[in-house]
Amino acid sequence: MAKLYIDNHFADNIDIENVAIESHFSKFDFIRQFKRTYGKTPYNYLKKVRLSKAEELLKYSNLSIKEVCFSVGYSSISSFSGLFKKEIGIPPQEFKKAFEKRTDMIQHKPLKYIPGCFAEKNGWKKSNFKEVE
């Protein structure tokens, strides 16, 4: 129940103590049980869900970094950007640009992105396609 609540309300200001009460545990028992069950504390799980949704929005929407930040439940762009960089490895703006660049490359040279094993299986190793070279 608590995991589903986090999954469905990740953008809200979630108070772990209230979730614990709803789950009929003390706050510390709830955190312990959640971590035992899901391998992460509720806070770390919430962070993972929010960042995963942020990645999705950065890839597939036209939202600005600011809009993404607020839509996944963060209230500070600088803390969101810092956390995103720490967890994902690059700032959200670079992430968005890299995805757009890769998408553009795939559209212009799709054969370059076919896995080698698939190409070999279909006899494309020595391809006549100039874009693969």
Contacts in CASP RR format, 6 or more apart in sequence:
PFRMAT RR
TARGET T0000
AUTHOR 0000-0000-0000
METHOD contacts of the structure
MODEL  1
MAKLYIDNHFADNIDIENVAIESHFSKFDFIRQFKRTYGKTPYNYLKKVR
LSKAEELLKYSNLSIKEVCFSVGYSSISSFSGLFKKEIGIPPQEFKKAFE
KRTDMIQHKPLKYIPGCFAEKNGWKKSNFKEVE
1 22 0 8 1.000
1 23 0 8 1.000
2 19 0 8 1.000
2 20 0 8 1.000
2 22 0 8 1.000
2 23 0 8 1.000
2 30 0 8 1.000
2 34 0 8 1.000
2 42 0 8 1.000
3 34 0 8 1.000
3 38 0 8 1.000
3 45 0 8 1.000
5 14 0 8 1.000
5 19 0 8 1.000
5 22 0 8 1.000
6 14 0 8 1.000
6 19 0 8 1.000
6 42 0 8 1.000
6 45 0 8 1.000
6 46 0 8 1.000
6 49 0 8 1.000
7 49 0 8 1.000
10 46 0 8 1.000
10 49 0 8 1.000
10 50 0 8 1.000
10 53 0 8 1.000
10 72 0 8 1.000
10 73 0 8 1.000
11 50 0 8 1.000
11 53 0 8 1.000
11 71 0 8 1.000
11 72 0 8 1.000
11 73 0 8 1.000
12 73 0 8 1.000
13 73 0 8 1.000
14 46 0 8 1.000
16 27 0 8 1.000
16 30 0 8 1.000
16 31 0 8 1.000
16 42 0 8 1.000
16 43 0 8 1.000
17 27 0 8 1.000
19 30 0 8 1.000
19 42 0 8 1.000
20 26 0 8 1.000
20 27 0 8 1.000
20 29 0 8 1.000
20 30 0 8 1.000
20 31 0 8 1.000
23 30 0 8 1.000
25 33 0 8 1.000
30 42 0 8 1.000
31 41 0 8 1.000
31 42 0 8 1.000
34 40 0 8 1.000
34 41 0 8 1.000
34 42 0 8 1.000
34 45 0 8 1.000
35 41 0 8 1.000
38 45 0 8 1.000
40 48 0 8 1.000
47 83 0 8 1.000
47 87 0 8 1.000
50 72 0 8 1.000
50 73 0 8 1.000
50 74 0 8 1.000
51 72 0 8 1.000
51 83 0 8 1.000
51 84 0 8 1.000
51 87 0 8 1.000
51 88 0 8 1.000
53 71 0 8 1.000
53 72 0 8 1.000
54 68 0 8 1.000
54 69 0 8 1.000
54 72 0 8 1.000
54 80 0 8 1.000
54 84 0 8 1.000
54 92 0 8 1.000
55 88 0 8 1.000
55 95 0 8 1.000
57 63 0 8 1.000
57 68 0 8 1.000
57 71 0 8 1.000
57 72 0 8 1.000
58 65 0 8 1.000
58 68 0 8 1.000
58 92 0 8 1.000
58 95 0 8 1.000
58 96 0 8 1.000
58 99 0 8 1.000
59 96 0 8 1.000
59 99 0 8 1.000
61 68 0 8 1.000
63 71 0 8 1.000
65 77 0 8 1.000
65 80 0 8 1.000
65 81 0 8 1.000
65 92 0 8 1.000
65 93 0 8 1.000
65 96 0 8 1.000
66 77 0 8 1.000
68 80 0 8 1.000
68 92 0 8 1.000
69 76 0 8 1.000
69 77 0 8 1.000
69 80 0 8 1.000
69 81 0 8 1.000
69 92 0 8 1.000
72 80 0 8 1.000
74 80 0 8 1.000
74 83 0 8 1.000
80 92 0 8 1.000
81 91 0 8 1.000
81 92 0 8 1.000
81 93 0 8 1.000
82 91 0 8 1.000
84 91 0 8 1.000
84 92 0 8 1.000
84 95 0 8 1.000
85 91 0 8 1.000
85 92 0 8 1.000
88 95 0 8 1.000
90 98 0 8 1.000
105 112 0 8 1.000
105 113 0 8 1.000
106 113 0 8 1.000
108 131 0 8 1.000
109 131 0 8 1.000
110 131 0 8 1.000
111 124 0 8 1.000
111 127 0 8 1.000
111 129 0 8 1.000
111 131 0 8 1.000
111 132 0 8 1.000
112 131 0 8 1.000
112 132 0 8 1.000
114 124 0 8 1.000
116 125 0 8 1.000
118 124 0 8 1.000
119 125 0 8 1.000
119 127 0 8 1.000
124 132 0 8 1.000
127 133 0 8 1.000
END
